[in-house]
Amino acid sequence: MRDLRSAKTTIQILKVDKGNPEHLSRIEEFLENIEFYVTHIAQTRFGAQTFNNWMDRLRDEKTGS
């Protein structure tokens, strides 16, 4: 939750201070941490097969397949 709050706060800061490229790299880092956490929790709770099926469906929707 801390990374989610930090990403949100940093996005708000970026809106005001657009000249600092460090904000973008920090937001990216926070979001990568969130993605890792959510991926891990989903695999643990629903199993690897269900998680992989979801990821396949997301990829298919993104590519329009």
Backbone as CSV, one residue per row, in Angstrom:
resi,resn,N_x,N_y,N_z,CA_x,CA_y,CA_z,C_x,C_y,C_z
1,MET,0.817,-1.197,0.000,0.000,0.000,0.000,0.862,1.263,0.000
2,ARG,2.011,1.166,0.616,2.890,2.332,0.677,3.314,2.769,-0.718
3,ASP,3.657,1.796,-1.585,4.073,2.144,-2.941,2.930,2.756,-3.744
4,LEU,1.719,2.284,-3.502,0.564,2.833,-4.198,0.340,4.289,-3.793
5,ARG,0.413,4.548,-2.509,0.272,5.929,-2.027,1.407,6.808,-2.541
6,SER,2.615,6.268,-2.540,3.767,7.031,-3.012,3.651,7.348,-4.494
7,ALA,3.164,6.389,-5.281,2.976,6.625,-6.719,1.949,7.738,-6.922
8,LYS,0.854,7.664,-6.196,-0.193,8.679,-6.321,0.337,10.061,-5.944
9,THR,1.066,10.135,-4.854,1.627,11.413,-4.407,2.626,11.950,-5.423
10,THR,3.475,11.079,-5.932,4.491,11.507,-6.893,3.845,11.961,-8.201
11,ILE,2.755,11.338,-8.604,2.028,11.786,-9.793,1.492,13.202,-9.574
12,GLN,0.980,13.456,-8.388,0.489,14.803,-8.086,1.630,15.824,-8.105
13,ILE,2.772,15.434,-7.586,3.950,16.314,-7.603,4.384,16.565,-9.046
14,LEU,4.364,15.522,-9.869,4.760,15.649,-11.278,3.865,16.647,-12.008
15,LYS,2.594,16.683,-11.664,1.676,17.632,-12.303,2.104,19.072,-12.052
16,VAL,2.696,19.316,-10.891,3.127,20.662,-10.522,4.546,20.934,-10.994
17,ASP,5.433,19.960,-10.841,6.859,20.107,-11.156,7.215,19.227,-12.351
18,LYS,6.803,19.633,-13.545,6.986,18.820,-14.745,8.429,18.785,-15.242
19,GLY,9.260,19.645,-14.740,10.626,19.736,-15.225,11.604,18.751,-14.604
20,ASN,11.164,17.965,-13.646,12.065,17.052,-12.955,11.841,15.618,-13.454
21,PRO,12.757,15.097,-14.279,12.577,13.748,-14.826,12.677,12.638,-13.778
22,GLU,13.201,12.959,-12.611,13.311,11.959,-11.547,11.935,11.468,-11.099
23,HIS,10.944,12.330,-11.192,9.591,11.938,-10.790,9.094,10.764,-11.628
24,LEU,9.335,10.799,-12.919,8.880,9.706,-13.790,9.538,8.384,-13.425
25,SER,10.827,8.406,-13.158,11.514,7.165,-12.814,11.033,6.629,-11.466
26,ARG,10.730,7.506,-10.542,10.206,7.055,-9.238,8.820,6.456,-9.390
27,ILE,7.966,7.090,-10.208,6.619,6.554,-10.447,6.731,5.176,-11.072
28,GLU,7.600,5.039,-12.044,7.801,3.748,-12.704,8.250,2.685,-11.700
29,GLU,9.148,3.052,-10.825,9.635,2.120,-9.803,8.500,1.688,-8.865
30,PHE,7.703,2.652,-8.409,6.577,2.327,-7.534,5.607,1.384,-8.235
31,LEU,5.279,1.679,-9.496,4.319,0.851,-10.229,4.864,-0.543,-10.505
32,GLU,6.155,-0.666,-10.745,6.751,-1.992,-10.912,6.632,-2.806,-9.628
33,ASN,6.864,-2.162,-8.488,6.719,-2.845,-7.200,5.279,-3.305,-6.980
34,ILE,4.330,-2.454,-7.345,2.918,-2.806,-7.205,2.576,-3.974,-8.113
35,GLU,3.050,-3.925,-9.349,2.794,-5.011,-10.294,3.354,-6.331,-9.773
36,PHE,4.562,-6.320,-9.240,5.167,-7.530,-8.689,4.327,-8.078,-7.542
37,TYR,3.893,-7.198,-6.654,3.099,-7.619,-5.500,1.760,-8.223,-5.937
38,VAL,1.052,-7.531,-6.817,-0.257,-8.011,-7.266,-0.121,-9.338,-8.010
39,THR,0.914,-9.451,-8.834,1.163,-10.695,-9.559,1.386,-11.850,-8.583
40,HIS,2.210,-11.620,-7.594,2.510,-12.647,-6.599,1.252,-13.075,-5.838
41,ILE,0.480,-12.094,-5.394,-0.738,-12.396,-4.638,-1.735,-13.159,-5.508
42,ALA,-1.908,-12.743,-6.752,-2.857,-13.419,-7.648,-2.444,-14.866,-7.889
43,GLN,-1.160,-15.095,-8.119,-0.686,-16.466,-8.336,-0.876,-17.317,-7.085
44,THR,-0.644,-16.736,-5.939,-0.782,-17.461,-4.681,-2.239,-17.802,-4.391
45,ARG,-3.112,-16.842,-4.579,-4.517,-17.057,-4.216,-5.292,-17.872,-5.235
46,PHE,-5.000,-17.689,-6.523,-5.805,-18.320,-7.563,-5.082,-19.431,-8.308
47,GLY,-3.794,-19.572,-8.072,-3.021,-20.600,-8.750,-2.389,-20.065,-10.031
48,ALA,-1.282,-20.680,-10.382,-0.527,-20.223,-11.547,-1.320,-20.370,-12.841
49,GLN,-2.067,-21.451,-12.983,-2.811,-21.689,-14.226,-3.883,-20.620,-14.447
50,THR,-4.647,-20.322,-13.412,-5.681,-19.282,-13.529,-5.046,-17.939,-13.825
51,PHE,-3.969,-17.638,-13.127,-3.271,-16.370,-13.366,-2.776,-16.293,-14.805
52,ASN,-2.168,-17.361,-15.299,-1.664,-17.360,-16.681,-2.801,-17.203,-17.686
53,ASN,-3.945,-17.806,-17.410,-5.107,-17.634,-18.290,-5.554,-16.173,-18.332
54,TRP,-5.577,-15.526,-17.169,-5.936,-14.105,-17.124,-4.953,-13.263,-17.922
55,MET,-3.669,-13.540,-17.743,-2.655,-12.772,-18.457,-2.777,-12.981,-19.968
56,ASP,-3.057,-14.202,-20.385,-3.265,-14.472,-21.811,-4.451,-13.685,-22.348
57,ARG,-5.531,-13.662,-21.576,-6.711,-12.904,-22.002,-6.411,-11.412,-22.096
58,LEU,-5.671,-10.886,-21.150,-5.298,-9.469,-21.197,-4.434,-9.163,-22.421
59,ARG,-3.483,-10.040,-22.709,-2.637,-9.845,-23.888,-3.463,-9.892,-25.167
60,ASP,-4.406,-10.843,-25.227,-5.259,-10.956,-26.406,-6.109,-9.709,-26.609
61,GLU,-6.659,-9.187,-25.532,-7.471,-7.963,-25.628,-6.626,-6.781,-26.049
62,LYS,-5.401,-6.714,-25.545,-4.519,-5.603,-25.873,-4.129,-5.634,-27.348
63,THR,-3.890,-6.818,-27.887,-3.472,-6.932,-29.286,-4.659,-7.030,-30.224
64,GLY,-5.857,-7.150,-29.672,-7.055,-7.217,-30.497,-7.300,-8.580,-31.098
65,SER,-6.706,-9.617,-30.529,-6.890,-10.981,-31.047,-8.173,-11.588,-30.566
